[in-house]
Protein backbone atom coordinates (compact mmCIF):
# COMPACT_ATOMS: atom_id res chain seq x y z
CA UNK A 1 0.00 0.00 0.00
CA UNK A 2 1.39 3.39 -0.97
CA UNK A 3 1.76 6.01 1.74
CA UNK A 4 1.49 8.84 -0.81
CA UNK A 5 -1.87 10.16 -1.94
CA UNK A 6 -2.87 12.71 -4.53
CA UNK A 7 -3.43 16.23 -3.33
CA UNK A 8 -6.78 17.78 -2.52
CA UNK A 9 -7.80 21.01 -0.87
CA UNK A 10 -9.98 21.19 2.23
CA UNK A 11 -11.89 24.17 0.89
CA UNK A 12 -8.90 26.52 0.87
CA UNK A 13 -5.94 26.84 -1.42
CA UNK A 14 -3.45 24.20 -0.24
CA UNK A 15 -0.69 26.77 -0.57
CA UNK A 16 -2.40 29.46 1.50
CA UNK A 17 0.15 31.44 3.45
CA UNK A 18 3.09 29.58 1.94
CA UNK A 19 5.10 29.43 -1.24
CA UNK A 20 3.16 28.61 -4.43
CA UNK A 21 6.21 28.26 -6.67
CA UNK A 22 8.96 25.70 -6.96
CA UNK A 23 12.16 26.68 -5.17
CA UNK A 24 14.94 24.78 -6.86
CA UNK A 25 18.34 23.69 -5.49
CA UNK A 26 20.79 26.55 -5.32
CA UNK A 27 18.31 28.85 -3.60
CA UNK A 28 18.30 29.76 0.09
CA UNK A 29 16.14 28.28 2.86
CA UNK A 30 15.53 30.26 6.03
CA UNK A 31 15.27 28.19 9.20
CA UNK A 32 13.80 29.54 12.44
CA UNK A 33 15.31 27.55 15.30
CA UNK A 34 18.81 26.15 15.59
CA UNK A 35 18.36 22.86 17.47
CA UNK A 36 19.09 19.31 16.40
CA UNK A 37 15.97 19.10 14.23
CA UNK A 38 17.24 22.11 12.31
CA UNK A 39 20.71 20.61 12.11
CA UNK A 40 19.44 17.45 10.40
CA UNK A 41 17.21 19.54 8.13
CA UNK A 42 20.18 21.69 7.13
CA UNK A 43 22.31 18.64 6.39
CA UNK A 44 19.64 17.27 4.05
CA UNK A 45 19.11 20.67 2.41
CA UNK A 46 22.82 21.10 1.74
CA UNK A 47 23.01 17.58 0.31
CA UNK A 48 20.44 18.69 -2.26
CA UNK A 49 22.40 21.86 -3.06
CA UNK A 50 20.45 24.46 -1.09
CA UNK A 51 21.93 27.17 1.09
CA UNK A 52 20.61 27.43 4.64
CA UNK A 53 20.36 30.52 6.84
CA UNK A 54 19.62 29.82 10.52
CA UNK A 55 17.95 32.24 12.95
CA UNK A 56 18.35 31.33 16.62
CA UNK A 57 18.78 33.26 19.87
CA UNK A 58 21.66 31.05 20.97
CA UNK A 59 25.24 31.21 19.74
CA UNK A 60 26.87 28.08 18.31
CA UNK A 61 23.56 26.32 17.77
CA UNK A 62 23.52 22.75 16.35
CA UNK A 63 21.92 23.96 13.11
CA UNK A 64 24.09 27.08 12.95
CA UNK A 65 27.20 24.90 12.96
CA UNK A 66 26.25 23.40 9.59
CA UNK A 67 24.28 26.26 8.01
CA UNK A 68 25.74 28.79 5.59
CA UNK A 69 24.77 31.81 7.68
CA UNK A 70 23.77 32.07 11.32
CA UNK A 71 21.81 34.99 12.75
CA UNK A 72 21.99 35.14 16.53
CA UNK A 73 19.11 37.33 17.67
CA UNK A 74 15.97 37.21 19.79
CA UNK A 75 12.68 36.14 18.19
CA UNK A 76 11.25 39.50 19.25
CA UNK A 77 13.94 41.41 17.32
CA UNK A 78 11.74 42.46 14.40
CA UNK A 79 14.45 44.33 12.41
CA UNK A 80 16.69 41.23 12.57
CA UNK A 81 13.80 38.98 11.50
CA UNK A 82 12.93 41.26 8.59
CA UNK A 83 16.52 41.37 7.37
CA UNK A 84 16.71 37.58 7.69
CA UNK A 85 13.53 37.18 5.62
CA UNK A 86 14.78 39.46 2.85
CA UNK A 87 17.79 37.19 2.25
CA UNK A 88 15.98 33.86 1.80
CA UNK A 89 13.52 32.29 -0.65
CA UNK A 90 11.30 30.46 1.83
CA UNK A 91 11.20 30.11 5.63
CA UNK A 92 10.35 27.08 7.73
CA UNK A 93 10.86 26.23 11.40
CA UNK A 94 12.16 23.36 13.49
CA UNK A 95 10.19 23.77 16.70
CA UNK A 96 6.84 25.31 17.60
CA UNK A 97 7.74 27.51 20.58
CA UNK A 98 8.40 30.52 18.35
CA UNK A 99 6.26 33.62 18.96
CA UNK A 100 3.58 33.93 16.29
CA UNK A 101 4.53 37.61 16.04
CA UNK A 102 7.92 36.49 14.72
CA UNK A 103 6.26 34.27 12.09
CA UNK A 104 3.99 37.14 11.06
CA UNK A 105 6.93 39.53 10.71
CA UNK A 106 8.75 37.08 8.46
CA UNK A 107 5.60 36.20 6.48
CA UNK A 108 5.13 39.85 5.53
CA UNK A 109 8.34 39.56 3.47
CA UNK A 110 8.92 35.88 2.63
CA UNK A 111 6.89 32.70 2.19
CA UNK A 112 6.54 30.71 5.44
CA UNK A 113 5.59 27.05 5.69
CA UNK A 114 3.78 25.80 7.68
CA UNK A 115 1.75 29.00 7.88
CA UNK A 116 1.52 30.99 11.09
CA UNK A 117 -2.03 29.86 11.89
CA UNK A 118 -0.82 26.26 12.15
CA UNK A 119 1.82 27.32 14.66
CA UNK A 120 -0.75 29.39 16.55
CA UNK A 121 -2.99 26.33 16.98
CA UNK A 122 -0.31 23.77 17.81
CA UNK A 123 1.66 25.78 20.38
CA UNK A 124 -1.37 26.07 22.66
CA UNK A 125 -3.09 22.95 24.04
CA UNK A 126 -6.44 24.70 24.42
CA UNK A 127 -6.56 25.75 20.77
CA UNK A 128 -5.17 22.38 19.66
CA UNK A 129 -7.78 20.37 21.57
CA UNK A 130 -10.60 22.60 20.36
CA UNK A 131 -9.38 22.19 16.78
CA UNK A 132 -9.35 18.40 17.13
CA UNK A 133 -12.85 18.40 18.62
CA UNK A 134 -14.24 20.67 15.90
CA UNK A 135 -12.59 18.59 13.17
CA UNK A 136 -14.08 15.38 14.57
CA UNK A 137 -10.68 13.86 15.31
CA UNK A 138 -10.75 11.31 18.18
CA UNK A 139 -8.97 12.52 21.31
CA UNK A 140 -9.36 12.20 25.08
CA UNK A 141 -12.26 14.02 26.73
CA UNK A 142 -11.07 17.38 28.08
CA UNK A 143 -12.09 20.59 29.81
CA UNK A 144 -10.48 24.04 29.73
CA UNK A 145 -10.01 25.44 33.24
CA UNK A 146 -8.88 28.78 34.67
CA UNK A 147 -9.09 28.29 38.45
CA UNK A 148 -8.97 25.68 41.18
CA UNK A 149 -12.76 25.83 41.45
CA UNK A 150 -13.18 25.24 37.70
CA UNK A 151 -10.71 22.37 37.92
CA UNK A 152 -12.71 20.77 40.73
CA UNK A 153 -15.87 20.87 38.61
CA UNK A 154 -14.09 19.60 35.51
CA UNK A 155 -12.44 16.77 37.42
CA UNK A 156 -15.83 15.52 38.58
CA UNK A 157 -17.18 15.72 35.03
CA UNK A 158 -14.46 13.53 33.54
CA UNK A 159 -14.55 10.87 36.24
CA UNK A 160 -12.08 12.09 38.87
CA UNK A 161 -8.87 10.94 37.15
CA UNK A 162 -6.99 13.05 34.63
CA UNK A 163 -3.92 14.96 33.54
CA UNK A 164 -3.75 18.72 34.01
CA UNK A 165 -1.59 20.52 31.45
CA UNK A 166 -0.67 24.15 30.88
CA UNK A 167 -2.48 25.68 27.92
CA UNK A 168 0.70 27.22 26.52
CA UNK A 169 3.82 25.37 25.44
CA UNK A 170 5.20 22.44 27.43
CA UNK A 171 7.11 19.42 26.11
CA UNK A 172 8.81 16.26 27.40
CA UNK A 173 6.31 16.07 30.24
CA UNK A 174 6.88 19.66 31.41
CA UNK A 175 3.91 21.78 32.43
CA UNK A 176 1.64 18.91 33.45
CA UNK A 177 0.61 16.78 36.41
CA UNK A 178 -1.53 13.71 36.90
CA UNK A 179 -4.50 13.93 39.26
CA UNK A 180 -5.40 10.51 40.63
CA UNK A 181 -8.81 9.59 42.05
CA UNK A 182 -9.23 11.42 45.34
CA UNK A 183 -6.40 13.84 44.52
CA UNK A 184 -6.56 17.52 45.41
CA UNK A 185 -7.68 19.84 42.63
CA UNK A 186 -6.42 22.85 44.60
CA UNK A 187 -2.94 21.39 44.98
CA UNK A 188 -2.80 20.41 41.30
CA UNK A 189 -3.87 23.88 40.22
CA UNK A 190 -1.27 25.53 42.46
CA UNK A 191 1.47 23.30 40.99
CA UNK A 192 0.54 24.29 37.44
CA UNK A 193 1.49 27.94 38.02
CA UNK A 194 -0.33 29.11 34.88
CA UNK A 195 -3.48 31.19 34.24
CA UNK A 196 -5.19 28.54 32.08
CA UNK A 197 -4.98 24.80 31.76
CA UNK A 198 -6.43 21.83 29.93
CA UNK A 199 -7.69 18.89 31.99
CA UNK A 200 -7.66 15.66 29.99
CA UNK A 201 -9.45 12.51 31.10
CA UNK A 202 -7.02 9.74 32.02
CA UNK A 203 -6.56 7.36 29.09
CA UNK A 204 -5.65 3.75 30.02
CA UNK A 205 -3.48 3.33 26.95
CA UNK A 206 -1.53 0.24 25.91
CA UNK A 207 1.16 2.01 23.89
CA UNK A 208 2.15 5.44 22.62
CA UNK A 209 2.44 5.84 18.87
CA UNK A 210 3.31 8.60 16.44
CA UNK A 211 3.10 9.32 12.74
CA UNK A 212 5.00 11.98 10.80
CA UNK A 213 3.05 13.22 7.78
CA UNK A 214 4.10 15.59 5.02
CA UNK A 215 1.92 17.72 2.76
CA UNK A 216 3.09 19.63 -0.29
CA UNK A 217 1.98 22.93 -1.79
CA UNK A 218 -0.31 20.99 -4.15
CA UNK A 219 -1.92 19.03 -1.31
CA UNK A 220 -0.02 15.79 -1.93
CA UNK A 221 0.30 13.86 1.34
CA UNK A 222 2.86 11.27 2.39
CA UNK A 223 2.88 9.46 5.75
CA UNK A 224 5.85 7.72 7.35
CA UNK A 225 5.49 4.31 9.03
CA UNK A 226 3.79 4.22 12.42
CA UNK A 227 6.27 4.50 15.29
CA UNK A 228 5.98 2.83 18.70
CA UNK A 229 7.40 5.10 21.40
CA UNK A 230 8.69 4.13 24.84
CA UNK A 231 9.26 6.95 27.33
CA UNK A 232 11.37 7.29 30.46
CA UNK A 233 10.74 10.17 32.88
CA UNK A 234 8.38 11.72 30.30
CA UNK A 235 11.19 11.89 27.70
CA UNK A 236 11.24 9.68 24.63
CA UNK A 237 13.72 6.87 25.23
CA UNK A 238 13.30 4.33 22.41
CA UNK A 239 11.29 4.25 19.19
CA UNK A 240 10.58 0.95 17.41
CA UNK A 241 9.62 0.77 13.74
CA UNK A 242 7.41 -0.84 12.52
CA UNK A 243 5.26 -0.39 15.62
CA UNK A 244 4.39 -3.65 17.39
CA UNK A 245 0.61 -3.10 17.37
CA UNK A 246 -2.39 -4.60 15.56
CA UNK A 247 -3.01 -3.73 11.92
CA UNK A 248 -6.22 -2.00 13.04
CA UNK A 249 -4.14 0.51 15.00
CA UNK A 250 -1.71 1.05 12.11
CA UNK A 251 -4.52 1.73 9.65
CA UNK A 252 -6.31 4.11 12.02
CA UNK A 253 -3.18 6.11 12.89
CA UNK A 254 -2.18 6.56 9.25
CA UNK A 255 -5.69 7.62 8.23
CA UNK A 256 -6.09 10.07 11.11
CA UNK A 257 -2.68 11.64 10.37
CA UNK A 258 -3.84 12.25 6.79
CA UNK A 259 -7.10 13.77 7.99
CA UNK A 260 -5.40 16.09 10.47
CA UNK A 261 -2.75 17.41 8.08
CA UNK A 262 -5.44 18.20 5.49
CA UNK A 263 -7.74 19.79 8.08
CA UNK A 264 -4.92 22.05 9.31
CA UNK A 265 -3.97 22.94 5.72
CA UNK A 266 -0.30 22.28 6.50
CA UNK A 267 2.46 22.77 3.96
CA UNK A 268 5.43 20.99 5.49
CA UNK A 269 5.48 18.36 8.23
CA UNK A 270 3.06 17.44 10.99
CA UNK A 271 3.80 14.91 13.73
CA UNK A 272 0.73 13.32 15.31
CA UNK A 273 1.13 11.55 18.66
CA UNK A 274 -1.40 8.87 19.64
CA UNK A 275 -2.53 6.73 22.52
CA UNK A 276 -3.31 3.14 21.45
CA UNK A 277 -6.11 1.56 23.49
CA UNK A 278 -6.68 -2.08 24.36
CA UNK A 279 -9.31 -2.50 21.64
CA UNK A 280 -6.83 -1.33 18.97
CA UNK A 281 -8.38 2.12 18.52
CA UNK A 282 -6.23 5.25 18.76
CA UNK A 283 -6.72 8.73 20.22
CA UNK A 284 -4.72 11.80 19.21
CA UNK A 285 -2.62 13.12 22.08
CA UNK A 286 -0.60 16.03 20.64
CA UNK A 287 0.41 17.68 17.36
CA UNK A 288 3.74 19.19 16.30
CA UNK A 289 4.03 21.08 12.96
CA UNK A 290 7.69 20.17 12.38
CA UNK A 291 10.09 17.22 12.31
CA UNK A 292 9.73 15.01 15.36
CA UNK A 293 12.13 13.18 17.68
CA UNK A 294 10.35 9.92 16.90
CA UNK A 295 10.98 10.45 13.19
CA UNK A 296 14.78 10.43 13.48
CA UNK A 297 14.84 6.79 12.34
CA UNK A 298 13.92 7.96 8.84
CA UNK A 299 17.35 9.54 8.36
CA UNK A 300 18.89 6.05 8.22
CA UNK A 301 16.04 3.64 7.48
CA UNK A 302 13.75 5.30 4.89
CA UNK A 303 14.37 6.18 1.26
CA UNK A 304 13.43 9.78 2.11
CA UNK A 305 14.01 11.17 5.62
CA UNK A 306 11.53 13.39 7.41
CA UNK A 307 13.97 16.27 6.98
CA UNK A 308 14.30 15.87 3.22
CA UNK A 309 10.52 15.52 3.03
CA UNK A 310 10.09 18.80 4.90
CA UNK A 311 12.43 20.44 2.42
CA UNK A 312 10.60 18.99 -0.58
CA UNK A 313 7.24 20.08 0.80
CA UNK A 314 8.13 23.70 1.54
CA UNK A 315 10.04 24.10 -1.73
CA UNK A 316 7.19 22.81 -3.89
CA UNK A 317 9.04 19.69 -5.03
CA UNK A 318 7.35 16.28 -5.39
CA UNK A 319 7.41 14.30 -2.16
CA UNK A 320 9.80 11.37 -1.90
CA UNK A 321 9.19 7.72 -1.07
CA UNK A 322 8.93 6.97 2.65
CA UNK A 323 9.45 3.24 2.23
CA UNK A 324 11.12 1.62 5.24
CA UNK A 325 14.18 -0.23 3.95
CA UNK A 326 14.75 -2.28 7.13
CA UNK A 327 13.18 -2.51 10.60
CA UNK A 328 14.85 -0.02 12.92
CA UNK A 329 14.99 1.19 16.51
CA UNK A 330 16.12 4.61 17.70
CA UNK A 331 17.39 5.49 21.21
CA UNK A 332 17.90 9.00 22.53
CA UNK A 333 21.23 9.88 24.14
CA UNK A 334 20.76 12.29 27.04
CA UNK A 335 23.34 14.37 28.86
CA UNK A 336 23.19 11.94 31.79
CA UNK A 337 25.45 9.61 29.77
CA UNK A 338 28.39 11.96 30.40
CA UNK A 339 28.06 11.81 34.21
CA UNK A 340 31.11 9.51 34.54
CA UNK A 341 33.06 10.82 31.56
CA UNK A 342 32.97 10.72 27.78
CA UNK A 343 30.85 7.83 26.46
CA UNK A 344 32.72 5.09 24.60
CA UNK A 345 31.63 5.84 21.03
CA UNK A 346 33.89 3.21 19.49
CA UNK A 347 32.38 0.50 21.68
CA UNK A 348 28.87 1.39 20.54
CA UNK A 349 29.92 1.21 16.91
CA UNK A 350 31.41 -2.29 17.11
CA UNK A 351 28.06 -3.44 15.71
CA UNK A 352 28.11 -2.39 12.01
CA UNK A 353 24.32 -1.97 12.02
CA UNK A 354 24.53 0.93 14.51
CA UNK A 355 24.32 4.54 13.30
CA UNK A 356 25.43 7.34 15.62
CA UNK A 357 24.15 10.92 15.43
CA UNK A 358 25.57 13.62 17.72
CA UNK A 359 24.17 17.13 17.71
CA UNK A 360 27.22 19.27 18.40
CA UNK A 361 26.03 20.46 21.82
CA UNK A 362 28.85 21.39 24.17
CA UNK A 363 27.14 21.07 27.55
CA UNK A 364 25.83 17.56 28.36
CA UNK A 365 23.22 18.51 30.94
CA UNK A 366 21.01 15.89 32.58
CA UNK A 367 17.92 15.30 30.48
CA UNK A 368 19.29 17.25 27.50
CA UNK A 369 19.08 15.47 24.16
CA UNK A 370 22.67 15.22 22.94
CA UNK A 371 22.28 12.68 20.14
CA UNK A 372 20.74 9.36 19.23
CA UNK A 373 21.56 5.85 18.07
CA UNK A 374 19.77 3.89 15.36
CA UNK A 375 20.01 0.14 14.87
CA UNK A 376 18.84 -1.57 11.68
CA UNK A 377 18.06 -5.28 11.73
CA UNK A 378 15.97 -8.06 10.19
CA UNK A 379 13.16 -7.53 12.74
CA UNK A 380 12.03 -4.69 14.96
CA UNK A 381 12.61 -6.81 18.06
CA UNK A 382 16.23 -7.45 17.06
CA UNK A 383 16.69 -3.80 16.18
CA UNK A 384 15.59 -2.77 19.67
CA UNK A 385 17.90 -5.32 21.29
CA UNK A 386 20.80 -4.03 19.19
CA UNK A 387 20.25 -0.36 20.02
CA UNK A 388 19.88 -1.08 23.74
CA UNK A 389 23.09 -3.13 23.70
CA UNK A 390 24.95 -0.36 21.88
CA UNK A 391 23.76 2.20 24.43
CA UNK A 392 24.95 -0.05 27.26
CA UNK A 393 28.39 -0.30 25.65
CA UNK A 394 28.62 3.50 25.63
CA UNK A 395 28.81 3.43 29.42
CA UNK A 396 31.08 0.44 29.92
CA UNK A 397 34.45 2.23 29.81
CA UNK A 398 33.47 5.34 31.77
CA UNK A 399 31.89 3.22 34.51
CA UNK A 400 34.90 0.93 34.82
CA UNK A 401 37.21 3.95 34.97
CA UNK A 402 35.16 5.56 37.75
CA UNK A 403 35.48 2.44 39.86
N, C-alpha and C positions, 0 to 999 in steps of 0.2 A: 504494500500500500504506500502510495506516495505521500510525503508530508508537505507537499507544495500544492497549493490550490490557486486557481485563477483569481484575479482581483475582482472585487466588487465594492461599491461605495455604500455606506450605511445612510444614505440620504444627503451626505455632504461630499464635497470634492475630497477624494482620498489624500490630496496633497495640500489641503488647507493648512495654512500657517507654516508650510515647509517648502523646500525647493521643488519646483515643477520641471526642472531641466536636468539633463544628465551632466554630472560633474566628472570629467574623465581624469585618469591618472595624470599626474603632473601638476594638478591644481592643489590648493591648500585647504586643509580641514582644520577648523577651530574646535578645540576640545575644552569644555568647562569642567574642571576637576582634574587633579594630577595624581590620583591614587593608582593602585595596581590594576584596576579595571581599565583606566586610561592608558597605562603603560602597555598592556597587552593589545589594546586597540591601536595604539600608535605603532607598535611593531608590525601588526598586520597591514596597516595603512602604508607604511614605508615599504613593505615587501611588494605592494602593488604599485609603488611609484609615486605616492602622494607625499606632500609635505604636511607636517603637523605642527600647529601652534597650540601651546598649552597655557591655559589661564588657571592659576591656583594661588591661594593666599600664602602657601608655604614655600620656602626656598628648598631647592634640591628635592623636588617631588619625584616619585617613581616614574610618572609619565614625562615630566620635564627632562629627566636624564636621557631619554631617547627621542624626544621631540626635536624639531628643527629650531623652534623659538619658544622660550618660556617667559611668560609674563607673571611676575609675582606681585599681586595686588589683591585688595579686598574685593569681595563680590558686591560691595556697596559703592565701590569707586567707579562711578558712572563714566567719567572721562576715559579711564583706562579700558573699561569694557567697550566703549564706542570705538576707540582706536583699535582695539583687538578685532572687533567685528569688521572694520573697514579693510583689514588685511587678509581676510579669508574668504572662501567661496561658499562654505556652509558651516554651521556650528551644530555640534551635538554635545551631550554631556555624559559623564560616567557615574554620577550618583545624584540622588534626587534632593538632597538637602541644600539646594541652591536657592536663594531668594528668587521668587517669581519676578520681582522688580528687575533683577539682573537679566533674566531671560527676556523680559519685555524690552529692556534697553538694547540688547543685542539684536532682537528681532526687528527693531525699527530700522536696522541697517542691513542685516544679513539674514539669510534663510536659517531657521532653527528647526531641528527635528530630534526628538518629538517636540511638538508645539507646546507652548507654555501652559495651555489649559490642562494638558495631560499631567505635567509636573504639579500643577496646582491641586489636582485631584489626588494624586498618589502620595504627596508628601504630608497629607493630613488624613488620619484614620477616619474621622467623622465624614469628610467628603467622600473618601474611598468607599466606606461601607454604604453610604446613601446611594452612591453610583451603582454599586453592585445590586442593591435591593431594587432600584428603579429599572435596571437592565434585566432583572429576572435571573440573575446569576446566583446559584446556590451558595450560601455562606451561613455561618453561625448566627443565631438570633442575637440581637444586640440592642442596646439602649444608649443614647447620648445623655451624659449627666454633667451637671455643673455645680454640685454641692454634695455634702455628705447626706443630706436629707433626700435628695434626688437619687443618690446611689442606693440608699436603703430601699426606696420604693422599687427601683429598677431590679435590684437583687431579688426581691420577692417575686417579681414578675417573671424572671427567667429561671426560677427554681432554686435560688439560694446558693448556687455554685457557679463561679465565673472568673473571668480574667479582666481586670481593670487596666486600661492602657491610656496613656496620654493621647490627646487628639493630634498633637503636632509631633512630627519626627519620631525618633525612637528606632533602634535597630539592635540586633544581637541580644534581644531580651531586655534592653534598657527601656525605662519608662513604662513598666508594667508590673503588676503583682496579681497573684492568684488569690481569690477569696474562696475559702472552703466553706462547706455547710456549717453554719453557726459562727462564722468569722465576723469580725467587727467591720461594718461599713465605714464607721467614723475613722478607725485606724487606717483602713485602706486608702480612704480619701486623703488623709493627712500625709501618707507616704508618697502619694502621687505628686504633690507639690506642683500642680498645674491648674489653670482655671477651668478647663474642660477635659472630659475623658470619655472614652467609649468602653462600656461594659459589655463583654461578649459572654454568652452562655458557654459553660464548660463543654468541650467536645471530647468524648471518650474515643479518641482516634487510635487506629492501629499503627499507622505510619504517616510520616510527613513526606510529601512529594513536591516536585516543582517541574514546570515546563517553561522553557524559553522560546518565545515566538518572535518572528520577525515579520514586518509588513512594509512593503515598498511604496513608493509614491503612487504607483498604479493600483494599489490595493492587493497585490499578490502577497499571499501569506505562506510562511514556511514555519514548521514547528519541529523543534529538536526532540529527541527521545525523552520519555518521562524519566525523571531522576528520583531515586529514593535517597532521602537525606536523614542522617543520624546526627543528633546534636549532643553537645556536652557543655554544661553550664550556659545554656541558651545560645551557644555559638556553634555554627556548623562544624562538625568534626570530619565526617566521612560521607561522600556521595557514592552511590552504587548505580551503575548503568549497564544494562537495562534494569529498571526498578523491579524488585521481586514482589510483585503484586498481581492480582488476577487481571485477565484481559479486560474485564468490565471496567476496572479502575483506569487502565491505560487509555481505553477508548474514550471514557468520560473526560479525563484530564486533557487529552489532546483536543477534543471538541470544544470544551469550555474555554481553553486558551485561545482558540480561533475566534470564538464568539466575543470574548473580552477585548481582544486587540482590535477587532472590527468596531465594536461598540465605542471604544475610546478614540477611534480614528487615529491610531498611532502610525507614524512613519518612523521606523527604527525598531528597537527591541522592546519587548515587554516580558518580564519574568512573572509567572503566576505561581504562588505557593498554595499548596493544598493540604487538607487533612483527609486521609483515607479512612473510612469507617469500616466496621466489621462486616457490613453487608456488601462491601465493594464500592459503594458510592463515594463521591468526593465533595468536599466543601472548599471554597476558596478562602484562604486565610489572608494573604496580603499580595499586593502588586508592587512591582518595581519597574519603571520605564527606562531600563538600561541593561547592560550586561549584568550577570548575576554570579555570585560565588559558586553556586551549584552548577553553573554552565562551563566552568573552567575545563572540564574533561574534554570539551569539544576542540580545544586547541590541539590536542594530541590524537583524539580518537575519531573525529568526524572529518569528512571530506572538506567541509567548510566550518570554520570555528564561529562561535557566537560573535566574536569581534570583527571578523571579516564580513559576516552577515550584516552587522550593524553598519559597517562602512558601505556595503553594497546598497542597503536600503536608503540611507540618507543621501547617497550620491545618485540615486535614480538608476542604478545598474540592476540587471536581473539577479534575483537571489540565487545562491549556490545550493548544491545538494547538502543535506544534513545527515546523510547516511552514516550510521555508526559502523566503522570498519572492524572493530573488535570490542568485546565487552571491556569495561574499564571501571576503575574505582579511583576517586580523588580524596586526598586527606590534607586538611589544612595544617600548616606549620605555624604555631603561635610563638610569641616571644618567650614564653615559658621554657622552650627548648634550650635556650641559651643560659639558663640559671646556673649550670655547672661548667660553662665554657662553650666554645664553638662546637656545634654539632659535627659529627663525622660524616661529611658529605660523601666521601669516597666509599665508606661502608654501605651507605644506602644505595649507591649506584652499582654495587657488585651484581645485582640482578639486572640484566640488560633490558628487561621490560619496564624498568622504572624511568620515569621522566621527572626531572627536578626543575621547578620554577621558583626563583627568588626575586623579590620585588625591589631590591636596592634600598631598603630602609635601613638607616644606620642605628637606630635605637630599638633593640629587641625587648620591648616592654611586655609584661605579662598580659595575655589576652589579645595582643596586637597581631594581626595577620601579617606574617613576614614572608610567606611563600606557600607552596603546596607541592605535593607529590602526586603523580598519576601512575597507575600500574595497569598495563594492558595484558589480557590473558584470554584463554579459550572460553572461560565462563566468568560470570560476574562474581560468583563465590570465590573463585581462585584469584580474581583481580583484587578483591577486598583483602584476602589473606596476604597477598604479595605486598600491598601498600602498607598494611599494618606492620608486617615484618620489616619493611624498609624503614619505617618511622622508628621502630624499636632499635634498629641498628644505628640510627643517628645518635642515640644517647649512650651507646655502649662505651665508647672511649672516654667521653667526658665523665661518666659516672665512675668508671674504674680509676680514672686519674684523681677524682675527688676523694676516693677512699684509699 
